[in-house]
Amino acid sequence: MRRLTSIVLAGAAAVLLSACATTTPSVDLDVARDWVEEVVEAQSDGPGAAGHAVLQVDGEGDEAPDGSEEDGIRLDFAASANVVRADARCYGDGTNVVEVGVTVYSENGAEAYSYGQTVACDKEAHTIQLGEGMLSSAVLIEATADTATYAHVTIIEELVVER
């Protein structure tokens, strides 16, 4: 009986230690919100910037806060844009990550191409290439993570110089 108790206690200790070792880093959402507001204020809306999105990532993995399969921000362009990349960043100390997805809809809306990348939350911009660039009518930007935080994504369009 004594041996069985020792085995049970050792097993319980191992489970407790493994749970502590796999804790997800936490983010102060008030500080993260202040950071993303500063990013928005500092960004340029000049040539090349087709649009941007601020996403509050809920930290629940793949499911949106309302329980749906998808959650994101759709940017519809007034005129077709030749989108070539997305610059994504998120708030954190570099130990947490956000999975960012960008779906690009063709000019007539009939085709959609999806691109994704895991982004380290180190507050720096990380480039997501959006194919070779195509005329598009809209993009859908989504982000998921295991840690609640804020993400900022800027969609960049290719500039054409006319002579």
GUTOR-319961 format. One line per field, with one value per residue: residue in three letters; chain; y, z, x of N, C-alpha, C in turn. Coordinates in nm, 4 decimals. Layout:
# GUTOR-319961
r <- c(Ala/...)
c <- c(A/...)
n_yy <- c(Y/...)
n_zz <- c(Z/...)
n_xx <- c(X/...)
ca_yy <- c(Y/...)
ca_zz <- c(Z/...)
ca_xx <- c(X/...)
c_yy <- c(Y/...)
c_zz <- c(Z/...)
c_xx <- c(X/...)
This chain:
# GUTOR-319961
r <- c(Met/Arg/Arg/Leu/Thr/Ser/Ile/Val/Leu/Ala/Gly/Ala/Ala/Ala/Val/Leu/Leu/Ser/Ala/Cys/Ala/Thr/Thr/Thr/Pro/Ser/Val/Asp/Leu/Asp/Val/Ala/Arg/Asp/Trp/Val/Glu/Glu/Val/Val/Glu/Ala/Gln/Ser/Asp/Gly/Pro/Gly/Ala/Ala/Gly/His/Ala/Val/Leu/Gln/Val/Asp/Gly/Glu/Gly/Asp/Glu/Ala/Pro/Asp/Gly/Ser/Glu/Glu/Asp/Gly/Ile/Arg/Leu/Asp/Phe/Ala/Ala/Ser/Ala/Asn/Val/Val/Arg/Ala/Asp/Ala/Arg/Cys/Tyr/Gly/Asp/Gly/Thr/Asn/Val/Val/Glu/Val/Gly/Val/Thr/Val/Tyr/Ser/Glu/Asn/Gly/Ala/Glu/Ala/Tyr/Ser/Tyr/Gly/Gln/Thr/Val/Ala/Cys/Asp/Lys/Glu/Ala/His/Thr/Ile/Gln/Leu/Gly/Glu/Gly/Met/Leu/Ser/Ser/Ala/Val/Leu/Ile/Glu/Ala/Thr/Ala/Asp/Thr/Ala/Thr/Tyr/Ala/His/Val/Thr/Ile/Ile/Glu/Glu/Leu/Val/Val/Glu/Arg)
c <- c(A/A/A/A/A/A/A/A/A/A/A/A/A/A/A/A/A/A/A/A/A/A/A/A/A/A/A/A/A/A/A/A/A/A/A/A/A/A/A/A/A/A/A/A/A/A/A/A/A/A/A/A/A/A/A/A/A/A/A/A/A/A/A/A/A/A/A/A/A/A/A/A/A/A/A/A/A/A/A/A/A/A/A/A/A/A/A/A/A/A/A/A/A/A/A/A/A/A/A/A/A/A/A/A/A/A/A/A/A/A/A/A/A/A/A/A/A/A/A/A/A/A/A/A/A/A/A/A/A/A/A/A/A/A/A/A/A/A/A/A/A/A/A/A/A/A/A/A/A/A/A/A/A/A/A/A/A/A/A/A/A/A/A)
n_yy <- c(-0.1191/0.1196/0.1556/0.1916/0.4342/0.6027/0.5884/0.7016/0.9621/1.0502/1.0466/1.2415/1.4680/1.4882/1.5484/1.7963/1.9528/1.9446/2.0849/2.3385/2.4006/2.4397/2.6729/2.9408/3.2488/3.5639/3.8675/4.2110/4.3558/4.6231/4.7705/4.6630/4.7568/5.0337/5.0361/4.9488/5.1581/5.3640/5.2663/5.2869/5.5664/5.6474/5.5385/5.5612/5.6827/5.7137/5.6871/5.3530/5.2283/5.0319/4.9802/4.9144/4.7057/4.6600/4.4147/4.2570/3.9950/3.7097/3.5027/3.2422/3.0384/2.8768/2.9498/3.2006/3.4867/3.4894/3.2296/3.1396/2.9976/3.1683/3.4829/3.8148/4.0983/4.2601/4.4304/4.6313/4.7565/5.0774/5.1233/4.8880/4.7250/4.6526/4.4331/4.3394/4.2672/4.2065/4.3741/4.2623/4.2855/4.2303/4.2680/4.1896/4.0076/3.8696/3.6021/3.5027/3.4190/3.5021/3.3753/3.4831/3.5411/3.6143/3.6702/3.7156/3.8658/3.8362/4.0811/4.0737/3.9377/3.6671/3.4796/3.3589/3.3845/3.2494/3.3391/3.2841/3.3227/3.2613/3.4896/3.6426/3.7933/4.0608/4.3244/4.4244/4.4792/4.2201/4.0652/3.9438/3.7844/3.8362/3.6606/3.7137/3.9543/4.0922/4.2317/4.3277/4.3196/4.3163/4.2311/3.9869/3.9850/3.7912/3.6731/3.4521/3.3180/3.1717/3.3322/3.6188/3.9276/4.2237/4.2819/4.4277/4.4932/4.5922/4.6440/4.6363/4.7933/4.7563/5.0123/5.1986/5.3614/5.6181/5.7449)
n_zz <- c(0.0000/0.0756/-0.1254/-0.3492/-0.2807/-0.2928/-0.5662/-0.6765/-0.5660/-0.6835/-0.9529/-0.9525/-0.8838/-1.1081/-1.3099/-1.2158/-1.2293/-1.5069/-1.6009/-1.5026/-1.6483/-1.9050/-1.9225/-2.0703/-2.1866/-2.0423/-2.1329/-2.0674/-2.1333/-2.1340/-2.1618/-2.4055/-2.5703/-2.5568/-2.6850/-2.9493/-3.0252/-3.0419/-3.2566/-3.4650/-3.4708/-3.5526/-3.8038/-4.1627/-4.4039/-4.6605/-5.0066/-5.1205/-4.8929/-4.8588/-4.6755/-4.3288/-4.0348/-3.7012/-3.4661/-3.1924/-3.0407/-2.9064/-2.7594/-2.7452/-2.9123/-3.2102/-3.2327/-3.2788/-3.0746/-3.0704/-3.1097/-3.3689/-3.6706/-3.8067/-3.7631/-3.8178/-3.9999/-4.2757/-4.5511/-4.7909/-5.1056/-5.2596/-5.5197/-5.7385/-5.6000/-5.6266/-5.4415/-5.2566/-5.0242/-4.6679/-4.3659/-4.0552/-3.7050/-3.3514/-3.0030/-2.7387/-2.5515/-2.7138/-2.6598/-2.7041/-2.9774/-3.2773/-3.5098/-3.8251/-4.0823/-4.4216/-4.6611/-4.9994/-5.2271/-5.5660/-5.8348/-5.9457/-5.7476/-5.7684/-5.7208/-5.4567/-5.2589/-5.0077/-4.7515/-4.4966/-4.1809/-3.9005/-3.6491/-3.4470/-3.1390/-3.0941/-3.1276/-3.3609/-3.7187/-3.9368/-4.2451/-4.4683/-4.7586/-5.0340/-5.2623/-5.6107/-5.6425/-5.7274/-5.8906/-5.6688/-5.4986/-5.2333/-4.8996/-4.6414/-4.3092/-4.0544/-3.7198/-3.4823/-3.1581/-2.8673/-2.6543/-2.5277/-2.6961/-2.8850/-3.2359/-3.5293/-3.8665/-4.1766/-4.5069/-4.8061/-5.1183/-5.4535/-5.6071/-5.9030/-6.1351/-6.3452/-6.6673)
n_xx <- c(0.0821/0.1954/0.3824/0.2163/0.0949/0.3189/0.3775/0.1461/0.1615/0.4021/0.3309/0.1264/0.2744/0.4404/0.2529/0.1598/0.3966/0.4483/0.2301/0.2831/0.5107/0.4182/0.2725/0.0963/0.2266/0.1294/-0.0428/-0.0639/-0.3534/-0.4395/-0.2034/-0.1236/-0.3297/-0.2821/-0.0322/-0.1032/-0.2671/-0.0787/0.0723/-0.1151/-0.1527/0.1029/0.1357/0.1578/-0.0695/-0.0193/0.0965/0.0982/-0.0023/-0.2707/-0.4650/-0.5520/-0.5762/-0.6885/-0.6757/-0.8251/-0.7041/-0.8380/-0.7219/-0.8100/-0.7387/-0.8368/-1.1047/-1.3509/-1.4561/-1.7380/-1.8026/-1.8107/-1.6668/-1.4959/-1.3362/-1.2679/-1.1394/-1.2667/-1.1469/-1.2697/-1.1935/-1.2234/-1.1427/-0.9884/-0.7050/-0.3588/-0.2438/0.0444/0.1799/0.1561/0.2072/0.2582/0.2145/0.2373/0.1499/0.3688/0.6197/0.7854/0.7788/0.5288/0.3060/0.1235/-0.1026/-0.1410/-0.3693/-0.4342/-0.6702/-0.7005/-0.9108/-1.0045/-1.0204/-1.2796/-1.4007/-1.4403/-1.2401/-1.0304/-0.7418/-0.5431/-0.3168/-0.0775/0.0912/0.3000/0.3524/0.5888/0.5249/0.6630/0.6424/0.7442/0.7347/0.6383/0.6793/0.4365/0.4207/0.2085/0.1621/0.2302/0.1226/-0.1874/-0.4703/-0.7113/-1.0272/-1.0862/-0.9692/-0.9470/-0.8662/-0.7359/-0.6715/-0.5327/-0.4572/-0.2989/-0.2688/-0.4209/-0.4112/-0.3192/-0.3213/-0.1797/-0.2252/-0.1032/-0.1976/-0.0254/0.0021/0.1198/0.2989/0.2506/0.4403/0.3747/0.4600)
ca_yy <- c(0.0000/0.2330/0.1716/0.2461/0.5756/0.6717/0.5979/0.7990/1.0949/1.0838/1.0770/1.3697/1.5721/1.5016/1.6191/1.9350/2.0185/1.9618/2.1913/2.4657/2.4235/2.4715/2.7854/3.0372/3.3814/3.6541/4.0020/4.3148/4.4057/4.7699/4.8152/4.6231/4.8495/5.1607/5.0149/4.9441/5.2946/5.4374/5.2171/5.3456/5.7094/5.6675/5.4815/5.6482/5.6391/5.7646/5.5923/5.2181/5.1707/5.0077/4.9766/4.8473/4.6507/4.6333/4.2989/4.2119/3.8498/3.6696/3.4059/3.1157/2.9466/2.8921/2.9876/3.3424/3.5120/3.4604/3.0871/3.1061/2.9443/3.2770/3.6163/3.8953/4.2287/4.2638/4.5624/4.6417/4.8707/5.1577/5.0896/4.7691/4.7481/4.5465/4.4071/4.2567/4.2155/4.2545/4.3915/4.2244/4.2958/4.2106/4.3081/4.0842/4.0134/3.7820/3.4611/3.4617/3.4325/3.5121/3.3211/3.5839/3.4946/3.7174/3.6176/3.8194/3.8398/3.8908/4.2052/4.0496/3.8675/3.5268/3.3947/3.3988/3.3206/3.2676/3.3405/3.2881/3.3178/3.2776/3.6141/3.6604/3.9164/4.1392/4.4624/4.4584/4.4403/4.0973/4.0680/3.8289/3.8049/3.8019/3.6141/3.8034/4.0740/4.0813/4.3298/4.2696/4.4043/4.3143/4.1339/3.9498/3.9677/3.7163/3.6408/3.3648/3.2939/3.1128/3.4406/3.7384/4.0416/4.3037/4.2715/4.5340/4.4465/4.6913/4.5865/4.7207/4.7730/4.7923/5.1421/5.2030/5.4943/5.6485/5.8459)
ca_zz <- c(0.0000/0.0840/-0.2571/-0.4349/-0.2442/-0.3461/-0.7122/-0.7027/-0.5353/-0.7856/-1.0760/-0.9345/-0.8888/-1.2482/-1.3824/-1.1703/-1.2853/-1.6514/-1.6222/-1.4770/-1.7531/-2.0328/-1.9103/-2.1790/-2.1352/-2.0394/-2.1844/-2.0074/-2.2475/-2.1331/-2.2202/-2.5471/-2.6397/-2.5694/-2.7883/-3.0831/-3.0562/-3.0847/-3.3907/-3.5578/-3.4815/-3.6196/-3.9385/-4.2771/-4.4934/-4.7901/-5.1175/-5.0878/-4.7863/-4.9096/-4.5603/-4.2117/-3.9417/-3.5641/-3.4192/-3.0561/-3.0460/-2.7791/-2.6860/-2.7318/-3.0201/-3.3426/-3.2355/-3.2599/-2.9486/-3.0802/-3.1305/-3.5112/-3.7216/-3.8557/-3.7097/-3.8805/-4.0536/-4.4212/-4.6091/-4.9304/-5.1689/-5.3478/-5.6537/-5.7293/-5.5506/-5.6572/-5.3115/-5.2691/-4.8953/-4.5438/-4.2558/-3.9345/-3.5779/-3.2363/-2.8763/-2.6497/-2.5189/-2.8062/-2.6281/-2.7569/-3.1218/-3.3353/-3.6457/-3.9050/-4.2130/-4.5123/-4.7810/-5.1023/-5.3234/-5.6979/-5.8728/-5.9636/-5.6289/-5.7985/-5.6723/-5.3290/-5.2282/-4.8662/-4.7106/-4.3513/-4.1217/-3.7560/-3.6221/-3.3086/-3.0800/-3.0466/-3.1636/-3.4882/-3.8390/-4.0045/-4.3795/-4.5259/-4.9036/-5.0865/-5.3996/-5.7046/-5.6550/-5.8216/-5.8665/-5.5771/-5.4556/-5.0876/-4.8241/-4.5096/-4.2189/-3.9350/-3.6300/-3.3695/-3.0682/-2.7387/-2.5570/-2.5673/-2.7256/-2.9993/-3.3566/-3.6282/-3.9992/-4.2841/-4.6408/-4.8940/-5.2600/-5.5402/-5.6715/-6.0447/-6.1739/-6.4856/-6.7312)
ca_xx <- c(0.0000/0.2861/0.4423/0.1119/0.0810/0.4370/0.3627/0.0392/0.2150/0.5019/0.2558/0.0583/0.3777/0.4839/0.1470/0.1614/0.5154/0.4339/0.1313/0.3516/0.6100/0.3553/0.1811/0.1005/0.2595/0.0137/-0.0206/-0.1475/-0.4308/-0.4441/-0.0754/-0.1277/-0.4203/-0.2085/0.0692/-0.1627/-0.3131/0.0411/0.1060/-0.2112/-0.1219/0.2313/0.1416/0.1314/-0.1771/0.0246/0.1051/0.1408/-0.0848/-0.4066/-0.5540/-0.4981/-0.6741/-0.6496/-0.7507/-0.8069/-0.6976/-0.8986/-0.6425/-0.8828/-0.7016/-0.8955/-1.2460/-1.3796/-1.5257/-1.8818/-1.8201/-1.8102/-1.5404/-1.4115/-1.3498/-1.1646/-1.1790/-1.2627/-1.1239/-1.3150/-1.1281/-1.3089/-1.0921/-0.9032/-0.5693/-0.2644/-0.1818/0.1643/0.2259/0.0953/0.3020/0.1849/0.2861/0.1499/0.2099/0.4161/0.7620/0.8564/0.7571/0.3985/0.2934/-0.0104/-0.1156/-0.2111/-0.4132/-0.4856/-0.7339/-0.7078/-1.0181/-0.9722/-1.0878/-1.4234/-1.4484/-1.4674/-1.1317/-0.9712/-0.6143/-0.5139/-0.1771/-0.0701/0.2246/0.3103/0.4234/0.6335/0.4712/0.7765/0.6067/0.8086/0.6602/0.6797/0.6226/0.3671/0.4106/0.0761/0.1796/0.2984/0.0405/-0.2980/-0.5739/-0.8083/-1.1381/-1.0955/-0.8904/-0.9973/-0.7529/-0.7740/-0.5607/-0.5632/-0.3437/-0.3328/-0.2582/-0.4948/-0.3254/-0.3626/-0.2394/-0.1997/-0.1839/-0.1139/-0.1957/0.0556/-0.0218/0.2305/0.2815/0.2830/0.4864/0.3367/0.5447)
c_yy <- c(0.1256/0.2605/0.2340/0.3952/0.6558/0.6905/0.7013/0.9404/1.1397/1.1196/1.2111/1.4853/1.5952/1.5770/1.7665/2.0115/2.0400/2.0703/2.3278/2.4997/2.4666/2.5876/2.8833/3.1743/3.4719/3.7932/4.0971/4.3821/4.5573/4.8276/4.7817/4.7170/4.9857/5.1496/5.0193/5.0807/5.3813/5.3961/5.2810/5.4940/5.7351/5.6200/5.5843/5.5935/5.6896/5.6566/5.4568/5.1515/5.1562/5.0053/4.9073/4.7973/4.6339/4.5202/4.2720/4.0604/3.7979/3.5658/3.2720/3.0178/2.9778/2.9431/3.1354/3.3628/3.4775/3.3125/3.0446/3.0530/3.0557/3.4050/3.6967/4.0269/4.2241/4.4087/4.5572/4.7689/4.9430/5.1343/4.9700/4.8066/4.6277/4.5160/4.3084/4.2008/4.2720/4.2660/4.3693/4.2369/4.2716/4.2425/4.1855/4.1007/3.9214/3.6349/3.4114/3.4884/3.4452/3.4528/3.4195/3.5243/3.6095/3.6461/3.7322/3.7774/3.9086/4.0120/4.1862/3.9713/3.7193/3.4323/3.4489/3.3182/3.3521/3.2541/3.3489/3.2775/3.3297/3.3961/3.6193/3.7934/3.9934/4.2857/4.5094/4.4119/4.3163/4.0911/3.9352/3.8595/3.7561/3.7659/3.7134/3.9345/4.0505/4.1906/4.2642/4.3718/4.4151/4.2173/4.1074/3.9190/3.9000/3.6914/3.5527/3.3449/3.2245/3.2162/3.5612/3.8543/4.1247/4.2830/4.3858/4.4834/4.5586/4.6176/4.6856/4.6874/4.8195/4.9253/5.1337/5.3456/5.5149/5.7573/5.9297)
c_zz <- c(0.0000/-0.0515/-0.3547/-0.4083/-0.2998/-0.4972/-0.7481/-0.6777/-0.6394/-0.9167/-1.0679/-0.9421/-1.0319/-1.3301/-1.3447/-1.2281/-1.4349/-1.6828/-1.6007/-1.5902/-1.8841/-2.0221/-2.0239/-2.1213/-2.1368/-2.0859/-2.1105/-2.1224/-2.2497/-2.1960/-2.3694/-2.6272/-2.6589/-2.6799/-2.9274/-3.1224/-3.1025/-3.2255/-3.4940/-3.5789/-3.5635/-3.7641/-4.0447/-4.3562/-4.6351/-4.8959/-5.0730/-4.9794/-4.8373/-4.7971/-4.4438/-4.1237/-3.8047/-3.5155/-3.2729/-3.0592/-2.9086/-2.7001/-2.6661/-2.8424/-3.1470/-3.3447/-3.2046/-3.1298/-2.9538/-3.1090/-3.2761/-3.5513/-3.7583/-3.7804/-3.7730/-3.9274/-4.2040/-4.4641/-4.7553/-4.9889/-5.2618/-5.4942/-5.6363/-5.6879/-5.5857/-5.5290/-5.3262/-5.1363/-4.7824/-4.4409/-4.1266/-3.8124/-3.4648/-3.1086/-2.7941/-2.6254/-2.6067/-2.7765/-2.6769/-2.9071/-3.1599/-3.4749/-3.7244/-4.0411/-4.2940/-4.6342/-4.8783/-5.2039/-5.4556/-5.7294/-5.8882/-5.8462/-5.6478/-5.7421/-5.5393/-5.3061/-5.0832/-4.8388/-4.5587/-4.3024/-3.9705/-3.7288/-3.4746/-3.2571/-3.0117/-3.0835/-3.2935/-3.6050/-3.9016/-4.1378/-4.4156/-4.6742/-4.9516/-5.2340/-5.4823/-5.7201/-5.7587/-5.7893/-5.7799/-5.5342/-5.3041/-5.0301/-4.6924/-4.4234/-4.0923/-3.8495/-3.5168/-3.2868/-2.9433/-2.6269/-2.6088/-2.5850/-2.8358/-3.1143/-3.4500/-3.7607/-4.0997/-4.4171/-4.7328/-5.0396/-5.3397/-5.6075/-5.8161/-6.0795/-6.3203/-6.5386/-6.8248)
c_xx <- c(0.0866/0.3484/0.3415/0.0921/0.1981/0.4267/0.2575/0.0898/0.3173/0.4336/0.1864/0.1578/0.4251/0.3804/0.1464/0.2790/0.5034/0.3328/0.1950/0.4475/0.5462/0.2574/0.2042/0.1357/0.1362/0.0560/-0.1148/-0.2230/-0.4442/-0.3170/-0.0730/-0.2167/-0.3527/-0.1039/0.0078/-0.2185/-0.1959/0.0832/0.0145/-0.1819/0.0043/0.2334/0.1049/0.0134/-0.1474/0.0291/0.1598/0.0579/-0.2280/-0.5089/-0.4872/-0.6116/-0.6104/-0.7382/-0.7203/-0.8166/-0.7388/-0.8211/-0.7095/-0.8493/-0.7774/-1.0384/-1.2635/-1.4569/-1.6746/-1.9087/-1.8197/-1.6734/-1.4438/-1.4390/-1.2382/-1.2215/-1.1613/-1.2449/-1.1657/-1.2559/-1.2249/-1.2717/-0.9999/-0.7621/-0.4829/-0.1857/-0.0659/0.2140/0.1403/0.2073/0.2246/0.2739/0.1860/0.2267/0.2480/0.5644/0.8453/0.8378/0.6219/0.3942/0.1464/-0.0040/-0.2010/-0.2451/-0.4690/-0.5430/-0.7523/-0.8138/-0.9859/-1.0591/-1.2391/-1.4830/-1.4702/-1.3618/-1.0794/-0.8442/-0.5803/-0.3648/-0.1743/0.0719/0.2119/0.4014/0.4614/0.5803/0.5834/0.7622/0.6701/0.7219/0.7226/0.6057/0.5582/0.3517/0.2738/0.0877/0.2578/0.2246/-0.0674/-0.3973/-0.6803/-0.9112/-1.1450/-0.9941/-0.9628/-0.8758/-0.8035/-0.6508/-0.6115/-0.4370/-0.3932/-0.3283/-0.3347/-0.3975/-0.3898/-0.2660/-0.2757/-0.1448/-0.2078/-0.1038/-0.1247/0.0242/0.1001/0.1996/0.3255/0.3214/0.4520/0.4277/0.4630)
